[in-house]
Amino acid sequence: MSHQPLRAAIVGSTGYGGVELIRLLASHPQVTVTSVISSSAAGTPIAEGFPHLTEIRTDLLDGVDPELIRSKADVVFLATPHGVSMKLAPQFLAAGLKVIDLSGDYRLKDGESYREWYKHEPAVQADVDNAIYGLCEVFGSEVADKSFISNPGCYATTAALALYPAVQAGWIDPDSIIIDAKSGVSGAGRGLSLGNHFSEINENFKTYKVNKHQHTPEIEQTLSRAAGRPVTLTFTPHLVPMTRGIMCSSYAKLTEKRTDADFVELYRKFYEGRPFVRVRPVGQWPATKEVWGSNYCDIGFSVDSRTGRVTVFSVIDNLVKGAAGQAIQNLNLMMGWDETWGLRFTPAYP
């Protein structure tokens, strides 16, 4: 192990993804967070906005000053809103820094698709082409020794990990896929909006962005790689009255007769050696609380011989495996380190 820790800066430290990076990196044996950055709260102690960091982080928030960040950091995590990262990432890359972007600015390889789904002008295509899509358990080998990683979205991670092995193996018809997804409220970020007020969420269960969610083309892009042809699917997200967690119930038509045990065997072989995907045994299905606060994705199956369909259940903590945890996992893979460093948290239960 090197005696010189990697210096990390976190742009967007006052958001949920940014503050989760702070929590997780505090346990990393090779990384020191040298700059916590916020465009809206520069000059104030970070513990002022997040009292749980009292006496843990006593530094003041830096502003978004590329020159200052370059002097303090070797790697920059961009936990910023969509449309912001594309303005910052090229500057840091040009200065020789490594960049891990948690926004959606570089996930979609097609600029027109980004414009349609994100309602922003896309990033420069050369930069998009340079960004490696870091779905660790599937494309982790592509991350090693790279300098620019686009971290997958939370829903996209949950759905793609659940479906990629079956699509690649030809066990399901990709054109039959329907993904029914539920997320806790933290996925919407810390900003205030009417739809996220307690009285709007409590004792309520609602769908949103029907046929319009920006993670739809991201999931299709990944599964198209698995299928070797374009994949179009139905993805419907729902908001549930809990803080953390995502569950995807994914439905698909079988291409031939299979059993639950067949799926367990296929997935265990596919994810062999990948410590953060846990495939449940036959008859066990995961719940969001069973991965709470951790970097795990748990997957279970139910084959319905009556309809010729399979349901794949997958769960993650949206702030960890769906954001900060996977970003750190990508850093570990990028640097050639043990991919579990800083992430070996046992889920908090109950």
C-alpha positions as CSV (number, residue, x, y, z in Angstrom):
1,M,0.0,0.0,0.0
2,S,1.3,3.4,-0.9
3,H,2.2,5.8,1.9
4,Q,0.8,8.8,0.0
5,P,-3.0,8.9,0.1
6,L,-4.9,10.0,-3.0
7,R,-6.3,13.5,-2.5
8,A,-10.0,13.8,-3.3
9,A,-12.3,16.8,-3.8
10,I,-16.1,16.6,-3.7
11,V,-18.0,19.1,-5.8
12,G,-21.6,19.2,-4.5
13,S,-20.8,18.4,-0.9
14,T,-24.0,19.8,0.4
15,G,-26.2,17.3,-1.5
16,Y,-27.1,13.8,-0.3
17,G,-24.7,12.2,-2.8
18,G,-21.8,14.5,-1.8
19,V,-22.3,14.0,1.9
20,E,-22.5,10.3,1.5
21,L,-19.1,10.4,-0.3
22,I,-17.7,12.1,2.8
23,R,-19.1,9.4,5.0
24,L,-17.8,6.5,3.0
25,L,-14.4,8.0,2.1
26,A,-13.7,8.5,5.8
27,S,-13.1,4.8,6.0
28,H,-11.0,4.5,2.9
29,P,-7.4,3.4,3.5
30,Q,-6.0,5.2,0.5
31,V,-8.0,8.4,0.1
32,T,-8.1,11.7,2.0
33,V,-10.8,14.2,1.3
34,T,-8.9,17.5,1.0
35,S,-11.7,19.7,-0.3
36,V,-15.4,19.8,0.2
37,I,-17.1,22.2,-2.3
38,S,-20.4,23.9,-2.6
39,S,-21.3,26.8,-4.9
40,S,-24.2,27.9,-2.6
41,A,-22.6,27.6,0.8
42,A,-18.9,28.4,0.3
43,G,-17.1,29.8,3.4
44,T,-19.4,28.1,5.9
45,P,-18.6,25.0,8.0
46,I,-20.0,21.9,6.4
47,A,-21.2,20.8,9.8
48,E,-23.5,23.8,9.8
49,G,-25.7,22.3,7.2
50,F,-25.0,18.7,8.3
51,P,-24.7,18.6,12.1
52,H,-24.1,14.9,12.0
53,L,-20.5,15.8,10.8
54,T,-19.8,17.9,14.0
55,E,-16.2,17.3,15.1
56,I,-15.8,14.8,12.2
57,R,-15.3,17.4,9.5
58,T,-14.5,20.9,10.8
59,D,-13.4,22.5,7.5
60,L,-15.1,25.3,5.6
61,L,-16.7,24.6,2.3
62,D,-14.7,25.7,-0.7
63,G,-16.2,27.5,-3.6
64,V,-16.2,26.1,-7.1
65,D,-12.7,27.4,-8.0
66,P,-11.0,25.1,-10.5
67,E,-7.5,26.5,-9.8
68,L,-8.0,25.9,-6.0
69,I,-9.4,22.4,-6.6
70,R,-6.5,21.5,-8.9
71,S,-4.0,22.5,-6.2
72,K,-5.7,20.3,-3.6
73,A,-6.8,17.2,-5.4
74,D,-5.8,14.2,-7.5
75,V,-9.4,13.1,-8.1
76,V,-12.6,15.0,-8.3
77,F,-16.0,13.6,-7.6
78,L,-18.8,15.6,-9.3
79,A,-21.9,15.2,-7.3
80,T,-23.6,18.0,-9.2
81,P,-27.0,18.5,-10.9
82,H,-27.3,17.6,-14.6
83,G,-25.9,20.2,-16.9
84,V,-23.2,21.3,-14.4
85,S,-20.7,18.5,-14.7
86,M,-20.2,19.0,-18.4
87,K,-18.9,22.5,-17.7
88,L,-16.4,21.4,-15.0
89,A,-15.2,18.0,-16.0
90,P,-13.2,19.1,-19.1
91,Q,-11.3,21.7,-17.0
92,F,-10.2,19.1,-14.5
93,L,-9.3,16.5,-17.1
94,A,-7.2,19.0,-18.9
95,A,-5.4,19.7,-15.7
96,G,-4.5,16.0,-15.3
97,L,-7.0,15.2,-12.6
98,K,-9.1,12.0,-12.5
99,V,-12.9,12.7,-12.7
100,I,-15.8,10.6,-11.5
101,D,-19.1,12.2,-12.5
102,L,-22.2,11.2,-10.5
103,S,-24.6,13.2,-12.7
104,G,-26.2,12.1,-15.9
105,D,-24.2,14.3,-18.2
106,Y,-22.0,11.6,-19.7
107,R,-24.0,8.4,-19.3
108,L,-25.8,8.5,-22.6
109,K,-23.6,8.1,-25.6
110,D,-26.1,9.6,-28.0
111,G,-26.4,13.4,-27.8
112,E,-29.9,13.5,-29.2
113,S,-31.1,11.0,-26.6
114,Y,-29.6,13.2,-23.8
115,R,-31.3,16.3,-25.2
116,E,-34.7,14.4,-25.4
117,W,-34.6,12.8,-21.9
118,Y,-32.7,15.4,-19.8
119,K,-34.0,18.5,-21.5
120,H,-30.5,20.0,-21.7
121,E,-28.0,20.5,-24.4
122,P,-25.5,17.6,-24.4
123,A,-21.9,17.7,-23.6
124,V,-19.2,17.8,-26.2
125,Q,-19.3,14.5,-28.0
126,A,-15.6,13.9,-27.7
127,D,-15.9,14.1,-23.9
128,V,-18.9,11.8,-23.9
129,D,-16.9,9.3,-26.0
130,N,-14.0,9.5,-23.5
131,A,-16.2,8.8,-20.4
132,I,-16.3,5.2,-19.3
133,Y,-19.7,4.0,-18.1
134,G,-18.9,2.6,-14.7
135,L,-21.4,-0.2,-14.0
136,C,-18.8,-2.0,-12.0
137,E,-20.0,-5.6,-12.0
138,V,-20.5,-5.5,-15.8
139,F,-18.0,-3.1,-17.2
140,G,-15.4,-3.0,-14.4
141,S,-12.6,-4.2,-16.6
142,E,-13.1,-1.1,-18.8
143,V,-12.5,1.2,-15.9
144,A,-8.9,0.2,-15.0
145,D,-6.3,2.9,-15.6
146,K,-8.9,5.3,-17.0
147,S,-9.2,8.9,-15.9
148,F,-12.9,9.7,-16.6
149,I,-15.8,7.7,-15.3
150,S,-19.5,8.3,-15.7
151,N,-21.2,6.8,-12.6
152,P,-24.5,5.0,-13.5
153,G,-27.9,6.2,-12.2
154,C,-29.5,4.6,-9.2
155,Y,-32.5,3.1,-11.0
156,A,-30.3,2.1,-13.9
157,T,-27.9,0.2,-11.6
158,T,-30.7,-1.7,-9.9
159,A,-32.4,-2.7,-13.1
160,A,-29.3,-3.4,-15.2
161,L,-27.7,-5.7,-12.6
162,A,-31.0,-7.6,-12.4
163,L,-31.4,-8.1,-16.1
164,Y,-28.0,-8.1,-17.8
165,P,-27.1,-11.8,-17.2
166,A,-30.4,-13.1,-18.4
167,V,-30.5,-10.8,-21.5
168,Q,-26.9,-11.7,-22.4
169,A,-27.6,-15.4,-22.0
170,G,-30.7,-15.2,-24.3
171,W,-32.9,-16.5,-21.5
172,I,-35.5,-13.7,-21.8
173,D,-37.0,-11.7,-24.6
174,P,-35.6,-8.2,-24.3
175,D,-38.6,-6.7,-26.0
176,S,-40.9,-8.0,-23.3
177,I,-39.2,-6.3,-20.4
178,I,-41.3,-4.3,-18.0
179,I,-39.6,-2.7,-15.0
180,D,-41.7,-1.6,-12.0
181,A,-39.4,0.5,-9.8
182,K,-39.9,2.1,-6.3
183,S,-37.5,4.6,-4.7
184,G,-37.2,6.4,-1.4
185,V,-37.4,10.2,-1.3
186,S,-33.7,10.8,-0.9
187,G,-33.4,10.0,-4.6
188,A,-34.9,13.3,-5.4
189,G,-32.1,15.2,-3.7
190,R,-32.0,17.7,-0.8
191,G,-33.7,20.5,-2.7
192,L,-37.2,21.6,-1.8
193,S,-40.2,20.9,-3.9
194,L,-43.9,20.5,-3.3
195,G,-43.9,16.8,-4.2
196,N,-41.2,16.0,-1.6
197,H,-42.9,17.7,1.4
198,F,-43.6,15.3,4.3
199,S,-47.4,15.9,4.0
200,E,-47.2,15.0,0.3
201,I,-45.1,11.8,0.8
202,N,-46.2,10.4,4.1
203,E,-48.8,7.6,3.8
204,N,-48.7,8.0,0.1
205,F,-47.4,6.0,-2.8
206,K,-47.3,7.5,-6.3
207,T,-45.8,7.1,-9.7
208,Y,-44.0,10.0,-11.5
209,K,-42.3,10.7,-14.8
210,V,-44.4,8.0,-16.5
211,N,-42.6,7.0,-19.8
212,K,-40.4,10.0,-19.3
213,H,-37.8,9.1,-16.7
214,Q,-34.2,9.9,-17.8
215,H,-32.9,6.5,-16.6
216,T,-35.0,4.7,-19.3
217,P,-32.6,5.2,-22.2
218,E,-29.7,4.5,-19.8
219,I,-31.1,1.0,-19.0
220,E,-31.9,0.4,-22.7
221,Q,-28.3,1.4,-23.6
222,T,-26.8,-1.1,-21.2
223,L,-29.2,-4.0,-22.1
224,S,-28.6,-3.3,-25.8
225,R,-25.0,-4.1,-25.2
226,A,-26.1,-7.4,-23.5
227,A,-28.4,-8.3,-26.3
228,G,-26.2,-7.2,-29.2
229,R,-29.1,-5.2,-30.7
230,P,-31.3,-2.3,-29.7
231,V,-33.6,-2.9,-26.7
232,T,-36.7,-1.0,-25.9
233,L,-38.5,-1.5,-22.6
234,T,-41.1,-0.1,-20.3
235,F,-39.8,1.5,-17.1
236,T,-42.1,3.1,-14.5
237,P,-40.8,4.7,-11.3
238,H,-42.7,5.2,-8.1
239,L,-42.0,7.2,-5.0
240,V,-42.6,5.5,-1.6
241,P,-42.6,7.1,1.9
242,M,-39.1,6.0,3.0
243,T,-35.8,7.7,3.0
244,R,-33.4,5.3,1.3
245,G,-33.7,2.3,-1.0
246,I,-34.8,1.2,-4.5
247,M,-36.6,-2.0,-5.4
248,C,-37.0,-3.0,-9.1
249,S,-39.5,-5.8,-9.9
250,S,-38.6,-6.6,-13.5
251,Y,-40.8,-8.8,-15.6
252,A,-39.9,-10.6,-18.9
253,K,-41.0,-13.5,-21.1
254,L,-38.8,-16.6,-21.0
255,T,-37.4,-17.8,-24.4
256,E,-37.6,-21.4,-23.1
257,K,-38.5,-23.3,-20.0
258,R,-36.4,-22.4,-17.0
259,T,-36.6,-22.8,-13.2
260,D,-35.8,-20.5,-10.2
261,A,-32.7,-22.7,-9.6
262,D,-31.5,-22.2,-13.2
263,F,-31.6,-18.4,-12.7
264,V,-29.8,-18.7,-9.4
265,E,-27.0,-20.7,-11.0
266,L,-26.7,-18.4,-14.0
267,Y,-26.4,-15.3,-11.9
268,R,-24.0,-16.8,-9.3
269,K,-21.7,-17.7,-12.1
270,F,-22.0,-14.3,-13.8
271,Y,-21.3,-12.4,-10.6
272,E,-18.7,-14.8,-9.2
273,G,-15.9,-12.9,-7.6
274,R,-18.0,-9.6,-7.5
275,P,-18.5,-9.1,-3.7
276,F,-21.3,-6.5,-3.9
277,V,-23.9,-8.6,-5.8
278,R,-25.6,-11.1,-3.6
279,V,-27.8,-13.7,-5.4
280,R,-30.5,-15.1,-3.1
281,P,-31.3,-18.8,-3.0
282,V,-34.5,-20.2,-4.4
283,G,-37.6,-18.9,-2.6
284,Q,-35.9,-15.9,-1.0
285,W,-36.5,-12.4,-2.3
286,P,-34.7,-9.3,-1.2
287,A,-36.0,-6.2,0.7
288,T,-34.6,-2.7,0.7
289,K,-33.9,-2.7,4.4
290,E,-31.5,-5.6,3.9
291,V,-29.1,-3.4,2.0
292,W,-29.6,-0.2,3.9
293,G,-26.4,1.9,4.2
294,S,-24.4,-0.6,2.2
295,N,-23.0,-1.1,-1.3
296,Y,-24.8,-4.4,-1.9
297,C,-27.2,-5.2,-4.7
298,D,-29.4,-8.2,-3.7
299,I,-31.2,-10.2,-6.4
300,G,-33.9,-12.8,-6.3
301,F,-36.1,-14.7,-8.8
302,S,-39.5,-16.2,-9.4
303,V,-40.3,-18.1,-12.5
304,D,-44.0,-18.4,-13.3
305,S,-44.4,-21.6,-15.4
306,R,-48.1,-20.8,-15.9
307,T,-47.4,-17.5,-17.9
308,G,-43.9,-18.4,-19.1
309,R,-42.5,-15.3,-17.4
310,V,-39.8,-14.6,-14.8
311,T,-39.8,-11.8,-12.2
312,V,-36.4,-10.6,-11.1
313,F,-36.3,-8.6,-7.9
314,S,-33.4,-6.3,-7.2
315,V,-32.7,-3.9,-4.3
316,I,-30.0,-1.3,-3.5
317,D,-29.4,1.7,-1.3
318,N,-29.8,4.5,-3.8
319,L,-27.3,6.7,-2.1
320,V,-24.6,4.1,-1.8
321,K,-24.7,1.5,-4.6
322,G,-26.8,3.9,-6.6
323,A,-24.4,6.9,-6.2
324,A,-21.5,7.4,-3.8
325,G,-20.7,3.8,-3.1
326,Q,-20.4,2.8,-6.8
327,A,-18.4,6.0,-7.4
328,I,-15.9,4.8,-4.8
329,Q,-16.0,1.3,-6.2
330,N,-15.1,2.8,-9.6
331,L,-12.2,4.7,-8.1
332,N,-10.9,1.5,-6.6
333,L,-11.1,-0.2,-10.0
334,M,-9.6,2.8,-11.7
335,M,-6.6,2.7,-9.4
336,G,-6.2,-1.1,-9.4
337,W,-7.0,-1.3,-5.7
338,D,-9.2,-3.9,-3.9
339,E,-12.7,-2.8,-5.1
340,T,-14.1,-3.2,-1.5
341,W,-11.9,-0.6,0.0
342,G,-13.9,1.9,1.9
343,L,-17.1,0.0,1.2
344,R,-17.2,-3.1,3.5
345,F,-20.2,-1.8,5.5
346,T,-22.6,-4.4,6.9
347,P,-26.1,-3.2,6.1
348,A,-27.8,-1.5,9.1
349,Y,-30.8,-3.5,10.3
350,P,-33.6,-3.1,11.3
